[in-house]
Amino acid sequence: MKKSLLELDPDADALLILQSPNLQQVHAVKEVDLRDMTDKAEPKTAASTPAKGKKKSKILTDLKKIKSLQPYREDGSPNELEFRVSTKHLCIASPVFRKMIQGNFQESQPNENGLLTIRTSDWNAQALLVLLDIIHGHHRQVPRDLDLDIIAQIGFLVDYYDCLEVVEIFFDRWRAHISDWWKYDWIRFDKSSVDPFGESQLLMLFIAFTFRSQVVFKNLTISAIFTTSGHIETHLPIPSQILGMYSCLMYHIDKVVNPE
């Protein structure tokens, strides 16, 4: 049983430090938002005095505060969250963590307190906490119902850390709460009954690809072909060859429908 929100293991042998939490977005960031983030990332003139010491990572015990935590402090320096974790659990769940911890990297060298320090950045703090709870066996702490955006944020982590095996059983529960997921989860798919392919469908396409939901992925692809007329542009980590195949197919369909 966890004693505190960010303590995944009472006998932790490592600190996982998340810098700039909640910077990663599942929706395309508007130019004005990018400027705002850049402004926050650059220290203001008034804050140019020498630092008195290294700022400590935040120790938060309230999930609401973790969700709303800004990536940067007022002086432009990144916020940090510090998770106390078990390297054994991380190595079992993820080959990426295993390479970082067991390889010849900075993360494999203990600090003055004998703890390894693993740094990462930008991830959604709630999504990372859910993943770490799963990895460390705190399954009662894992929400039964998550919204589409957070599932996509977890998808980013699953894709990056290559840890689908430990997460997929929980996804089977989460997908039941995704609005409209059921429309695409049929072998006999009726393309005439679905909505036009929009941002929610694009997120579901990424989620279906990441969590290996083959039927949903196929049907969403069919929906995209029949309800869109141009290229799909996204910052989501959908393999370029998949989007390339879609674009190629759309090109040939257009040639058939609109011959010169």
N, C-alpha and C positions, 0 to 999 in steps of 0.2 A: 504494500500500500504506500502511495506517495505521501511524503510529509509536507511537501510544498510543490507548487505548480511546475517549477522549472528544475526540480531535482528528480531526474529520471532514475537515478540509482543512488541510494544512501552511501554506498561504498564506491562512488564514482572514481574512476582513474583518469578522467579527461574532462576538459571544459570545451563545449561547443559554443563558440561565440558568433552570434548572428549580428553582423554590422548592417546598418541602413535597413532595418526591418520594414517590411510592408512597401518596399519600393517597387517590387515586381508587380506588374499589372497584367490582368488577363484580357483587358480591353485595350484597343489601340489608344495610346496616350496622345492627346491633342497637343499641338505646338505650344499653346499657352501654358499647358501643364508642364511641358518639358522645360520651358523657360523658368517657371516657378521652382521646379526641382533644382535647376542649375543655380538659381539665385540662393537657394537654401544651402546648397553644397559649397558655396564660396563664402568664406568668412567675411563679415562686414568690417569696415575700416575701424570701427570702434572696438572690435574684438581682436585687434592685431597685437595686443600686449602679450609678452611671453607667457606661456602656460606655466602655472605653478606646479603642475604634476599631471600625470596621466589620469584621465577621467575614468571612473569605474563603470563597468557594465551595469545596466539596470537590473535590480532584483525585484521583479513584480510578482504579486500573488493574486492579481485580479485579471481574469481572462478578458474582461471588457477593456481594461487599460492596455493589454497586449494587442488587442484588435485595433485600437485607435492610436497606438504609438506611431509617431511620425518618424520617417527615416532619418531626419537630421535635427540636431539641436538648434537653438536660436543663434548660436555663434557659427553655425555652418558645419560643425563637426558631426560625424555620424553617430546616431544612437547605437547602443549595443544591448543585446540580450545574452545572458550567460546561462547555458543549460549544463547541468552536471550529468554526465553520461558515462556509459560503460563501453569501452572500446571493443570488448568481446562481442557484445550485442550488435554494435555497428558493423563489425567485420563479418559476422554471420549473415546479416541482412543485406549488405551492399558490397559488391566488389570494388566500387569506387572508394568507399570509406576504407576498405581493407588495404587498398593500394596506398592511400594517404598515410595510414597508421603504421603499416608494416614496411613501407618503402623508405627510401633514403630522402625523406622530405622533412621540412621544418616541423610538420605536425607529429612526426615520430620521435621528437626530442622533448623530454619532460622539462617543465619549468622549475623554478626554485622550490615549489611546493611538491614536486614529484608528480605533477599532473601534466598530461599531454594537453596541448592547446590546439584545437581545430577551429580554423576561422572560415566563415562563409559569409555571404552578403546577399542582400536584396530580397530574399525569400519572404513570403507572407508568413508572419509569426505564428498565426493560428494553425496554418497548414503544416508548418514544421513541427509544432508541438504535437499535433495529431499523429504525424509520422513517427516521431520519437516515442510517443506513448505506445504505438503499435509495436515498434521494434523492441521496446523494453518490457513488453508484456502487461502494460497497464490498460487492459482492454475494457475495463469498466469506465475508464475515462474517455474512451473514444465515442464521439457523438453518433447517435443512430441516424440522425437526419442532418444533412449538410446541404447548403445551397449550391447552385451550379458553379458559381465563381470559386468557392472554396474547393470544390471537387477538382476543378481545373487547376487551381494552385497546387493541390496535392499531386495532380498529374505532372506538373512541372518537376516536382521533386522525384517522383517515381521514374520519370524519364531520365533525369540527370544522374541520380544515384543508382539507377538500375536495380530497383528493389520491388518489382511488381509482385513477386511471390508472397511477400509478407503482407501486402496491402490488399490484394485482389479479393480475399474473402470478405473484407469490410465493404468493398465497393459493391458487392452483390446486394448489400443492405442499403447503401446510399442511393443506388440508381432507382430504387422503388419510389424515391421522393423527388426525382427529377421530373419537373413538369414536361409533358410531351414525349418523354423517352419511350413510353409504351407504344406510341404511334409508329416508331421505327423498329420496334423489337418483334416483328412478325416475319416469318419466312415468306408468307404470301403478302407482299407489301402492296398496298393500294396507293400509288403515287398521287392519285387525284384527291386524296383526303388530307394531304398535309399542307402546312403553311409554306409560303415562300421561304427560300433559304436565306436566313438572316444571321445576325450575330449570335443568337442563342444556338442556332443549328450548327454554326461554325465551332462554338465551344463544345457542343455535344460530339461533333465529328472528331475533334482532338481527343476528347475523353474516351470515345469509343476506340480510337486507334491506340491510345496509351494503355487502356485496360483490356485490350484484345476482345472487344465485343464485336465479333465479325458481322453478325446480322445487322446490327444497328449501323455499323460503319458502312456496309454495303448499301443499305437503304438511304442513309443520309447522302451518300455519294450520288445515288440515283436521283434523289430530290434536288441536289445541287445542279445536276445536268438538266433537269426538266424545268426548273424554276428560276434559273439565272441565265444571263445572256453574256457574261463577260468573265474575266479572270478572277479567281479568288485570291485576294491579297490579305495576308495575315502575318503577324509576328509570332504566332504560336509555333512551337517546334514540330510541325507536321513535315515529314520528309519531303524534300523538294521533288523527288521522283514521283510521289503521289500527286502533288499539285501539277507537275508537268504532264502526267498522263491525263489528268482532268482537262488541262488546257488544250492538249492535242486532240482529245475527243471532241471538245467543244468546237474546235477549229473545223474538224471534218463534218460535224453536224451542220455547222453554219454553211459550209460549202454545198451540202446537199439541199438545205432549205432555201438558200439564197445563191443559186448558181449564177455565175457571171455571164 
